[in-house]
Amino acid sequence: MDKNYYVYILASKRNGTLYIGVTNDLENRMFQHKNKLIDGFTKKYSVDKLVHFEMTNDIISAIQREKQLKKWNRRWKLALIEKENPEWKDLSKEWFE
């Protein structure tokens, strides 16, 4: 059975603080971020708006992509978000309504 892995970018607001992570359960991970269930960076800075994600079925590829994105300069990260989500909509908003 194939498993999906997600590399995701969260933002505090448009052009705000960014966070990049990887998970195999994006919906559950977003629930954790939105409800501030895990102490750390995203809780401290209220970074809980899903603005970009990519899916793969290979964990190695997901981890490599996460590391690659973390090395990118801010301008590149913003361009990546703007390309697919120019309005910076929270892509997970409807999951929890």
N, C-alpha and C positions, 0 to 999 in steps of 0.2 A: 504494500500500500504506500502510495506517495504521500509525503508530508510537505506542507507548504511552509516556507520561511519568509519573513517580511523584514525588509529594511525600511525604517520609517523616519520621518522628520516631523518633530513637533515644534510649535512656536507659541510664545506667550501672547503674541498679537502680530499684526502685519508688520514686517520688518523688525520684529522684536527678538527676544532671546530664542536661540534655536537649540534643539537637542536631537541627536541622531542615535537610534537604537536598532536592535534586531530582536525578533521574537518568532515563535512558531504559533502563537495564538494572538493575533493582532486585536481582536475584539476584547478579549480578556485583559490584555495589556493596557488598552485604552481605558477600560473600566478602572483599572488600578491607578493610572495617571489622573484621570478626571476626579476620582474620589480621594486622591492624595493618600493612598494606602501604603506607599513605599517611601520611606525617608530618603532624602537625597536631593540632587540638583533640581529635578522637575517639580518636586514638592516645594522646595525653598523659593523657586523663582516663578511658580505658577505656570509652568510650561506644559499645557495639556490640550493644545489645538493641533489635530492631525492635519498637516498641510501637504504631505507627500508620502507615498509609500510605493515600494516595488516588491514583487513577489517572485520567488524561485522555489524549486523543489530540492535544492542542494544547499545544505547548511554551510559548506565551505565557501561557496559563491556568495552567500548572504553575508558571512563574516568578512570576506574580502571586500565586498562592496561597502559595508559599514565603515571599515577602516579607510577605504579610498575616500568616501564622502567626508569623513572626519578630517582628512588632510587637506581637503579643498579650502580655498580661501572663501571668505564670506560672500563675496560678489558672485562666485560660481554657484554657491548653494542657493542664493536668492534667485538667480537666473533659472536654476532647475525647478524651483517651486513655481516661479512665475510662468514658466513654459506650459505646465500642465494645470496650474491652479492660479490664474492671474488675479482672482478675487480673494485669495487666501481663505477660502471657505474651509470650515472644519469638516473634513471628510468623514468623521465619525459621529457627527452631531446627531444624525437620525437613528443611530444605533441604540441610543439611550433615552429616546423620547417616549 
